[in-house]
Amino acid sequence: KNKFYYAQHVPICEMVRPKKKSKRMPARKKYKIEKKVREHGRKVRKEAKKKKGKTKLKKDPGIPNLYPFKDQLLREIEERRLRAEETKKRQKEDRRREHTKRRSGLEGLKQDAEKRNKEFEKKLEIDTAGISDEANTKSFNAYYKEFHKVVDASDVILEILDARDPLGCRCPQVEEAVLSAGSNKKLILVLNKIDLVPKEVVESWLKYLRNEFPAVAFKSSTQLQSQHLAQKKFALSSGPASLMKSSACLGAEVLMKLLGNYCRSIDVKTSITVGVVGIPNVGKSSVINSLKRRKACGVGACPGVTKDVQEVQLDKHIKLLDSPGVIMSKTGDQASLILRNCIRLESISDPVPPIEAILRRCNKLQIMEHYVLPEFSTAQEFLCHLARRTGKLKKGGVPDCTAAAKTILHDWNIGRIIFYTHPPDQHSAHVSAEIVKEWSAAFDLVECFNL
């Protein structure tokens, strides 16, 4: 009775299910499993690394012996192998021949290009030389016309000479034109740039030149302002030597007195025309600016600044004409023309010969002290020392002798290198005593030169 009752009244939901096995495990076992897994992974990776790139090819089983046409098939296979080898060998030979042909073709192209380049450069040099000669001829003719205009239109001609080399700056054609004109034209020699020469040398040159024509020592103004240029009275015999190093103009008073005496001697009613002539870069325009006391004409340290005639009214009695510098001799030594600054440095193709001329003219010890250079025996060695000292080097540290030579020529032109000539011992006069006496009376030279 009790068992039945219990079976009827116990709910089904309250029946006990079997308990599942837990997945939990001791930490010791868990760490042991992880360690085994890591070891297995390392082993697998190591084996894979060893087998990498070494895949074993399956062996060709070949042709079964029972194949009915085995011999014929083997012959065909051998023939195909031989043909493949021949094709491969032929392709290799073609590639080698093509490479050789291409290489020889490139060398041929290179040689042909070099040959054509040399021919082009040679032709270009000939054409450039022809154009340059033609341009120089046209330039000379144009300047010569302007020069003749000044000589023909002038009553008095001032021939400007560089005090460092007066004889090298004289122009015989001008002097002949003046002398052939008789009493209509007069010539005055102006010894410019006397600040670059010792006073004793200037006095000896004046004494030498005054045997032929009136000669005046002059120093152009080097002041930078455009107006109110200073002029100072200066007697060469009694004046201090320090005055020659000043920036003011010296000798203008004597020159103006000469021109004034000439105006009074001919009893001029209007004005006289004074032409200023000379070779390039002797200071013609600077003399005019110093007399005018302002920058009336363009000046520069390179030749060719004045290209045509310029007219400057000095006062009511004197009119000045500035002319371009002209080199009358076309067959002169180029080195001597370069040293007179008659040729631009940019147009000099070989600057070594002028350097050799400078080293012959100047004191070697003075040059070494000026540029702080060691002993040298040739011009090329001198230029190499100077290039290394001034840092004028080409690629690879090779001295640039051309740039060093142009530096020397620039210093020569602006007077940094001291050089001057002495007058000859014997004077070869080509002017008659009557002309000298006549001109002395016209300019009243005794009064002027005793100032």
Disulfide bonds with the S-S distance in Angstrom:
none
